[in-house]
Amino acid sequence: MDNFLPPGAQGNDFALLLPRHFREDVVRFLEQDMPSFDVGAFVVGTKPVKAHLLAKTPGILAGMPFFNAVFEELGCEVRWFVTEGCRLDLSPVAEAAAQGGPPPEGDFDATTSHFIGKMKIAEVTGPVCRLLQGERTALNIISRCSGIATQTNRLVAIKQEHGWHGEIAATRKVTPGFRLFEKYAVVVGGGVPHRMTLSDMTMLKDNHCWACGGDIQAMVRKARSACGFSNKIEVECQSLAEAVEAATAGAEVVMLDNFPAPEAKTAAAKLKEQFPHGLTVEISGGLNEETAAEYFSEHVDVLSFGSLTHGYDVLDFSLKVMG
């Protein structure tokens, strides 16, 4: 379970990034899942129990602060055997499972299948009714966060393999109500979140440009009059000419949107030649793991991927009561 982070980044406490109000989101998730009676809680009662959190698929673990918050809200305790951002390697437990004997004779019983080939990464203790009330919410959060971190880390690994200097970024294509969780997972995976909201860096996209009659310089000047010196301006550009106009007007970041790789790298080189100091070149639009390396260039600074927060796979976990 080696941490994927480079030397010097080990031991990062990612939880320090989070605002205190993320716990309000957790409370809201729990309320959505139990708006009225919980008959299951009535059935099982309040007996103290322990449950094992089992990792069922390999990848990068993310979401521990949220998992903890769910059970803290319910009066349970969590004990971890791994760290945030670690790589979950299930090959040792898979090999051990493969060496097991044949299934017993008689009627099929799936009980043992819940544990074979799985890695225990945490224990949760508390009243059984409370533990079960938090189970699905906690698993939903950690599985999604870990899926995002895993996908992000695969892109970061491709970047490192090619020795590219730039950054792997997310976009604002996030799930409403889950933005903070998804952006956090990108950071745990080794990427950067890009702007968090409309109130961060000012991004003027194609619709802004078309709504302003295509006058990019006027659009950038008006934005600067409101955001001042403390807020960067980025302009989404459909051509090299638009990018030059945006940079000339004072935009600190230009995005080359939906450019094929050769044209993107050529445009980036021309931009850096004309604006050698302080201009950031971002490329976005339809990028994926298969095509990312085609865009790596000394003149390209950022590749942004909407799929990191709207098209991700999840990692599979389960929580099993042990008594």
N, C-alpha and C positions, 0 to 999 in steps of 0.2 A: 504494500500500500504506500509506495513512495509518492511523495508530493511532486507534482509535475513542475512546480515553480522553480525558476532558476536560482542558483546560489545567491544568498542575500535577501531573497524574498520569502524564505522559509519562516514560518511562525507568524505570518500576517494575521491579525485579528480583524477579519473582514466585518465582523459585527459592529465595529466602531464606525463604519460608514453609515449605519442606519439611523434614521430619526426615531425618536421615542414613539412617535405616533404610529409606527408600523404595528404596534400591539393592538391598536384600535381596529386595524384591518383584520387581524387574527380574531378578535372578538366578534366582528361582523360575520366572518366566515362561519364561526361556530353557531352564531344565532341563525344564520341561513340554513344550517344543517339540522337545527333542532328548534323550530319555531313554536313547537307545542309539546305535547307529551312525548316521552321516550319510554315506550313500553319495555324495550329491551333492558334499560337500566333498572326498571322495576323488577324484572325477572332475575337479574344477576345479583343485585344488591351491592353492598359496600365492602365486601371482603377485600383485604389488601392482597394484591397479586403483583407478579413481575411478568413483563412481556419482553420478548427479544425482537429487536428491529433487524430484519434480515435483508441483505442486498441480494438481488436475484439476477442482476445483469451488470456487467462491468462498465466503468466509466468514471467520471469526475464527480465527487460528492459535493453538493451545494445545497444550502437551505437550512443548515443546522440552527441558526438563531430563530427561524420561524417555527421549526419543529419544536424547539424548546419552549417557545412562547405559547404554543397551543396547549402543551401539557402543564405549564406553569399556571395558566389561566384556570385549569381544571384541578389544580392542587396535586399534581403528580410530579415526580422527579425523573430526570433523564441522565443517564450515565453513558458517556461515549467512549468507544475504544479506538476511534479514528479521529482525524482532524479535518476541518473544512478545507476543501480544495484537494484532498488526497485522491489518488487514483485507486479505485476499487478493482483489485485483480482477483477474479474468482477462479483462476486456473488451479490453485492448490486444492480448493474444496471440490472443484469439478473432478480432478484426478482422484481424490479420495472417494468420491461417490462412485466413480467408474470402477473402482477396485472392490466395491461391495459385492456381496453374494447375490444369488438369484432371488427373486421375490418369493415370499412364503406361499405355500400351497393354500388353497381354500378361497373363500370369497375375497374379492378385491377390497382393500382398505387404503385410502389415499393419505392417511394421516402422516406417514413417514415422508411422503413426497413433498410436504410443506417445508421440510428441513434439509433434505439431502441436496447437496450442491449449492447451498446458500451460505452466505458469510454473515455472521453475527457482528453488527457494527455498533449496537447500542442496547441498553436496557432501560425500560420505563417501569417505574413502580408507582403504585397508588391504588385507590379504591377501584375495583374492577369496573364499576359503572362509569366512572369518570374516564378511565383509560379507554374504554370502548367508545365513549362519546367523542373523544379526540382523534381516534384512530384514522378514520378516512380523511378528515381534513388535513391532518399532519402528513399523511402519505401522499395526498394529492399535491401538496406544496413541495415536498422534498423531491418527488419524482419529476416534477416539471422543472424545478430549479436545476436539478442534476442533469436533466436532458439538455438544457440550454448550456450549462457549463461544459458538458462533454462535447457538444457540437462546436462551441467556441474554441475549445482546446485543440480540436482536430485542425481547425484553421490556423491557430497559432503555431501548431507543430509544422504545418506546411510552410508558413512564413519563416520559421527558424531553420528549417531544412534548406531553404533557398537563400538564407542570409539576407532577407529583405528587411529594410530599416523601418518600414511604416507600421501603421496600427490597424488591427482588425476591430471594426466598430459595429455596433448595432445601429438601429434606426428608431424612429418613433412609432413604428408599426408594432405596438404592444397591445396586450389584452386589457381592456378597460377594467380598472379595479385591481389589476395585478402588475401594473407597471413597475413599481418599486422592486418587486420580487424578481421579475424577469431581468431588469437592468442589473440588479445585484448579482444575479447568476452569471451574467456576461463577464463581470469583473472577476468573479471567482475563477472563471474559465480562462482568464488571461487576456480578455479583450477589453475594450473601452466602451462605455455606455452611449457615447454621442450625447446630444442634448437630451435632457430629461423631460423638458416641457417646452411649450411655446414661449415661456418667460425666460428661458436660458438664451443661448446664442440665437440671434435673429437669422432665420433661414427664409430667404425669398425664393419661392419655387416657381415652376412654370406658370401656375395659375396666377400668382402675384404679378408676374411679368405681363401676362396677357391682359389681366385686369387693369394694368397701367398703360395699356396701349403699346407695349413692347419697349418702352423707354427705360432701359436698365439703369442708366446713369441717374435719371431723376428719381427712380425708385430707391436706389442706394442712398442718395443724398437725403431723401425724406426719412429713411430709416435711421440714418446717422443723427439727424436732428433730434430724434426721440431717444435713441439708445446711448448716445454719447460715446465717450472713449472707452468705457468699461465693458462694453459688450461687443463681441465680434459679429460681423455680418458675413453670412454665406449666401451665395447665389447659385441656384441650380441652372446649369447651362446646357443648351441643346447643340451648341456648336462652339468651335474655337473662337469665332468672332464675338459671340456673347460672353465667353469667358474673359477675353481681353477687355471688353467694355466694362465688365463687372470689376475686374482688378484695377483698371484705370480709374474707376469711380471710387475706389477705396475699400472694396470688399477684401477681407483678409483670407477668405476661403472661397474657392470655386469648386463646384461639383460638376464633373463631366458625367452626364446622365445617359445611360443606355448606349455608351460608345462601345463599338467592338474593340478588342484588345489592341490591335496594331494602331488604330486611329487614336485611341485613348493615350497610348504611350507617346505617340508623335505629338499630340496636342499638349501633353504635360511637359514635354521637353521644350517646346516653343514657349510655353508660358513661363517656365523657370528661367529661360534665357532672357525673356523680356522683363520679368519681374523677379530678379534673383534674391531679393531680401524680404522675407516675411510672408510670402504667399504660400498657402497650403492648398495642395491639389488633392481633392477627394474624387474617387470613382465609385459609382453606385449603379444599380440597375441590373437585375438578373444574374448577379454573381452567385457562385456556389463553390463547393469544394473541388469540383472537377476543373473549373475555369479560373480559380483565383490566381494560380501561379502565372497564368498568361498575362496578368496585369502588373506583375511585380516590375518595378523600375525605380532607378535612383531619383526620378522626377515625380513619382507618385508617393504621396504621404499617407493616405488613408484609403482603405477599401471598406465600404459599409454594406452590410448584409441584412436585409429585412427578414430573411428566413431565420435568423437567430432567435427572434422573438415572436414569429407568427407561423413558422413551419417546422418546429422542432419535434424530434422524437422524445419520449420520456424514458427514464430509467425505472426499472421495476423493483419495488420494495414490498415487504409484508411485515406485519406486526403480529406476533403469535404469543398468546397468553400461556405462561408456563405454570401458573398456580402460585 
